Amino acid sequence: MAQLIPYLSVDCVVFGFDAERQELNILVYEREIFNDRSGNLNLKFPGSIVPMEDDLDDSAQKVLFELTGLKNVCLKQFHAFGNPDRIKFDEEKKWAERHYGVKIDRVVTIAYYALIRIDKHNPEQSRIRDKLKWITHDRAENMAFDHSLILEYALAALKKDVLLKDVNVFELLPPKFTLAQLQSLYEAVMGKKMDKRNFRKKISKASYIKALDEKQRGVAHKPALLFYFDKDDFERSKEDINTFFV
Amino acid sequence: MAQLIPYLSVDCVVFGFDAERQELNILVYEREIFNDRSGNLNLKFPGSIVPMEDDLDDSAQKVLFELTGLKNVCLKQFHAFGNPDRIKFDEEKKWAERHYGVKIDRVVTIAYYALIRIDKHNPEQSRIRDKLKWITHDRAENMAFDHSLILEYALAALKKDVLLKDVNVFELLPPKFTLAQLQSLYEAVMGKKMDKRNFRKKISKASYIKALDEKQRGVAHKPALLFYFDKDDFERSKEDINTFFV
């Protein structure tokens, strides 16, 4: 039977920060559709069709847990993707049909993002743990369906939420971090490089980034001073936002 | 036949500013479902089910034009509403079924907002022009379906976009406006009152709000100085945003 109305799905973009390599990462899983395994066409975000009886947000939490083992993560809905041609290839339609057992011509997807600590992620409970992997965000071009576009929107939403302190981006960092790590995170989220001295000058005004009386250990280079994030001060600093638009 | 997957719709929250009364307004239309015409249960936003072949954004533009006569408006998608019980009453299900000619148990809606100048709105081309009306945003409780919740989210999205200068909220004002009008608009969008002196002090720093050499005419009270909005200066002022998160 021909499809009469669009299916609805949820997709989750999970951001992590590789503190050692100082790189923003994204959690994806690998389908086996295309033979060319060098590209990204087999890579997609965790997601699923929404059943008739499920709430959207619940559905996103459920599929995230099933596919990645992540539980009780703060998922922020950021955009619905509804281009009728977002399933680009016949191979993808066939994959979706095998996967769901129904004929699928069109799916509108509601996308969510989440921030997690990579080192805390335990994929033990994932049904597809062998297919999961973290990739760097600058190498996520040409993914399955329109997922590279979804990633662009996720980054834009993250950036907005960070600017408005609607999200705690410091959750991505380890409890003790260096200013170099903080700067890499900043640059990845804001999508631009920043002069080191300038960055440190600005950071010195952020009351919620505090120096510890402690340095890195076991590094080959000169050990850097460690910092921590003060959540209470961060909450207080939010009051300055939401006041004006000049 | 029972519904197997959720229907998908688009809804548009159109904001206007009544410069004379200094009130933020929302464009709604009146269905005839409930007998009690004193409440808001018959009031809904312009919206429609998305056909199988239509892009979401195109669909929103199309329905907005058909129902309100508004064309080429900048519609910003802000949230998808997917609570399975968002159609609250049996009467509403029956209305939807009569309206669309199919059995409808559940609809997930993708919501958009737009800003327009009320005095420029010409509903001539609307199919339902007699049913359209502007209501003040503080009187929009208990609307049809979950539309009062949608309005709350629309206001939150508008506020975020205004803070980040992602939207030009000054489009809502007439070309020449008083600071009292600007303050009313500010207070409605930000959801809080502000001391007049404080407000004027802040506004004096906004390079893109400029005084004219002209006062109000034909008013009973002491005529106020008129101001205008300088779009070029506004665009330049955006550069200060997007730089930091302290």
Contacts between the chains, C-beta under 8 A, distances in Angstrom:
chain1	res1	chain2	res2	distance
A	3	B	52	6.8
A	4	B	52	6.2
A	5	B	5	6.7
A	5	B	7	5.8
A	5	B	8	6.6
A	5	B	49	7.9
A	5	B	50	7.9
A	5	B	52	5.9
A	6	B	8	5.5
A	6	B	50	6.8
A	6	B	52	6.3
A	7	B	5	5.8
A	8	B	5	6.7
A	8	B	6	5.5
A	8	B	8	6.2
A	8	B	82	7.8
A	8	B	108	5.8
A	49	B	5	7.9
A	50	B	5	8.0
A	50	B	6	6.8
A	50	B	82	7.3
A	50	B	108	7.7
A	52	B	3	6.8
A	52	B	4	6.2
A	52	B	5	5.9
A	52	B	6	6.3
A	52	B	105	7.9
A	52	B	106	6.6
A	53	B	84	6.0
A	54	B	84	7.1
A	55	B	82	6.0
A	55	B	83	5.7
A	55	B	84	5.9
A	56	B	80	6.2
A	56	B	81	7.9
A	56	B	82	3.0
A	56	B	83	7.8
A	56	B	108	6.6
A	57	B	82	7.4
A	59	B	82	7.8
A	77	B	79	6.5
A	77	B	80	6.5
A	79	B	77	6.5
A	80	B	56	6.3
A	80	B	77	6.5
A	80	B	80	4.7
A	80	B	110	4.6
A	81	B	56	7.9
A	82	B	8	7.9
A	82	B	50	7.3
A	82	B	55	6.0
A	82	B	56	3.0
A	82	B	57	7.3
A	82	B	59	7.8
A	82	B	110	7.0
A	83	B	55	5.6
A	83	B	56	7.8
A	84	B	52	8.0
A	84	B	53	6.0
A	84	B	54	7.1
A	84	B	55	5.9
A	105	B	52	7.9
A	106	B	52	6.6
A	108	B	8	5.8
A	108	B	50	7.7
A	108	B	56	6.6
A	108	B	110	7.8
A	110	B	80	4.6
A	110	B	82	7.0
A	110	B	108	7.8
A	159	B	242	7.6
A	160	B	160	6.8
A	160	B	164	6.0
A	160	B	166	7.6
A	162	B	245	5.1
A	163	B	164	6.3
A	163	B	241	7.0
A	163	B	242	7.0
A	163	B	245	5.8
A	164	B	160	6.0
A	164	B	163	6.3
A	164	B	164	7.0
A	165	B	245	7.1
A	166	B	160	7.6
A	169	B	245	7.3
A	186	B	245	7.4
A	190	B	242	7.2
A	190	B	243	7.8
A	190	B	245	8.0
A	202	B	244	5.4
A	202	B	246	5.8
A	203	B	246	6.8
A	205	B	246	5.3
A	206	B	246	3.7
A	237	B	246	7.6
A	241	B	163	7.0
A	242	B	159	7.6
A	242	B	163	7.0
A	242	B	190	7.1
A	243	B	190	7.9
A	244	B	202	5.5
A	245	B	162	5.1
A	245	B	163	5.8
A	245	B	165	7.1
A	245	B	169	7.3
A	245	B	186	7.4
A	245	B	190	8.0
A	246	B	202	5.9
A	246	B	203	6.8
A	246	B	205	5.4
A	246	B	206	3.7
A	246	B	209	8.0
A	246	B	237	7.6
